[in-house]
Amino acid sequence: MIITWFEKHNFVSWLITIFGAGLVFYISSLSFSGESQNFGNVLPLIYHFFAFFLLCFFLLISFNKGKWDKRKFIFGVILVLLYAVSDEIHQIFVSNRDASYLDFIIDSLGIFFSGLIYYKRLR
């Protein structure tokens, strides 16, 4: 299974985690026109869900390395939730962007499902 490979090659999972966090920051730094932020457009919501799903998943792999550790697991989930909050705060300072409760909720759903899946794998 590919997850086992990432757990054994922890350095790679850390690289993906750091790259993913940097990519989220970079995309949050981009200024979009008002029309691309229309709520009728579902693509930004899909991006938020999967970006934070994958970020949490690889951080949990990096921390836990395939072994159950409740403290590391909870710390990883909380760390990604805090990153989601900081991402929304960061967007306040980018022109044509703002913080969004909806984005944070979608981020949190991605984090929750990622944590649930990895929890099931470890237990």
C-alpha positions as CSV (number, residue, x, y, z in Angstrom):
1,M,0.0,0.0,0.0
2,I,1.3,3.5,-0.9
3,I,0.6,4.9,2.6
4,T,3.0,2.3,4.1
5,W,5.6,3.4,1.7
6,F,5.3,7.0,2.9
7,E,5.4,5.9,6.5
8,K,8.6,4.0,5.8
9,H,10.1,6.9,3.8
10,N,9.3,9.6,6.3
11,F,11.6,12.1,4.7
12,V,9.4,12.1,1.6
13,S,6.2,12.6,3.6
14,W,7.8,15.6,5.4
15,L,8.9,17.1,2.0
16,I,5.3,16.7,0.7
17,T,3.9,18.3,3.9
18,I,6.3,21.3,3.8
19,F,5.7,21.7,0.0
20,G,1.9,21.5,0.5
21,A,2.0,24.1,3.3
22,G,4.1,26.4,1.1
23,L,1.7,25.9,-1.9
24,V,-1.3,26.8,0.2
25,F,0.5,29.9,1.4
26,Y,1.5,30.8,-2.2
27,I,-2.0,30.3,-3.6
28,S,-3.4,32.4,-0.7
29,S,-1.1,35.2,-1.6
30,L,-2.5,35.5,-5.1
31,S,-4.9,38.3,-5.8
32,F,-8.0,37.2,-7.7
33,S,-10.6,39.3,-9.5
34,G,-14.0,39.6,-7.8
35,E,-15.7,37.4,-10.4
36,S,-13.5,34.4,-9.6
37,Q,-14.7,34.4,-6.0
38,N,-18.3,34.0,-6.9
39,F,-20.1,31.5,-4.5
40,G,-21.6,29.8,-7.5
41,N,-18.1,28.5,-8.4
42,V,-17.5,25.3,-6.5
43,L,-13.8,24.8,-7.6
44,P,-12.5,27.0,-4.7
45,L,-14.4,24.9,-2.2
46,I,-13.0,21.7,-3.7
47,Y,-9.5,23.2,-3.6
48,H,-9.9,24.1,0.1
49,F,-11.2,20.6,1.0
50,F,-8.5,18.7,-0.8
51,A,-5.6,21.0,0.0
52,F,-6.2,20.7,3.7
53,F,-7.2,17.0,3.5
54,L,-3.8,16.2,1.9
55,L,-1.9,18.6,4.2
56,C,-3.3,17.0,7.3
57,F,-2.9,13.4,5.9
58,F,0.8,13.9,5.1
59,L,1.4,15.7,8.4
60,L,-0.2,12.8,10.3
61,I,1.9,10.3,8.3
62,S,5.0,12.4,9.1
63,F,4.3,12.6,12.8
64,N,3.0,9.1,13.4
65,K,5.1,7.0,11.0
66,G,2.4,4.3,11.0
67,K,2.3,3.9,14.8
68,W,-0.6,5.1,16.9
69,D,0.3,7.9,19.2
70,K,-2.7,9.8,20.4
71,R,-0.7,13.0,21.4
72,K,1.0,13.2,18.0
73,F,-2.3,12.6,16.2
74,I,-4.2,15.3,18.1
75,F,-1.3,17.7,17.8
76,G,-1.1,17.2,14.1
77,V,-4.8,17.8,13.6
78,I,-4.7,20.9,15.8
79,L,-1.6,22.2,14.0
80,V,-3.4,22.0,10.6
81,L,-6.5,23.6,12.0
82,L,-4.4,26.5,13.2
83,Y,-2.7,26.7,9.8
84,A,-6.2,26.9,8.2
85,V,-7.0,29.8,10.6
86,S,-3.8,31.6,9.8
87,D,-4.4,31.1,6.0
88,E,-7.7,32.9,6.3
89,I,-6.1,35.7,8.4
90,H,-3.4,36.0,5.8
91,Q,-5.9,36.5,3.1
92,I,-7.2,39.7,4.8
93,F,-3.9,41.3,3.9
94,V,-4.0,40.3,0.2
95,S,-5.7,42.6,-2.2
96,N,-9.1,41.4,-3.5
97,R,-9.1,38.6,-0.9
98,D,-10.7,38.3,2.5
99,A,-11.2,35.8,5.3
100,S,-14.1,33.4,4.9
101,Y,-15.9,31.3,7.5
102,L,-17.1,29.1,4.7
103,D,-13.5,28.4,3.6
104,F,-12.5,27.6,7.1
105,I,-15.4,25.2,7.5
106,I,-14.5,23.4,4.3
107,D,-10.8,23.3,5.4
108,S,-12.0,21.8,8.7
109,L,-14.1,19.2,6.9
110,G,-11.0,18.2,4.8
111,I,-8.9,18.0,8.0
112,F,-11.6,16.0,9.8
113,F,-12.0,13.4,7.1
114,S,-8.3,13.1,6.6
115,G,-7.8,12.5,10.3
116,L,-10.7,10.0,10.4
117,I,-9.2,8.0,7.5
118,Y,-5.7,8.0,9.0
119,Y,-7.1,7.1,12.4
120,K,-9.0,4.1,10.9
121,R,-5.7,3.1,9.3
122,L,-3.8,3.2,12.5
123,R,-6.4,1.5,14.7
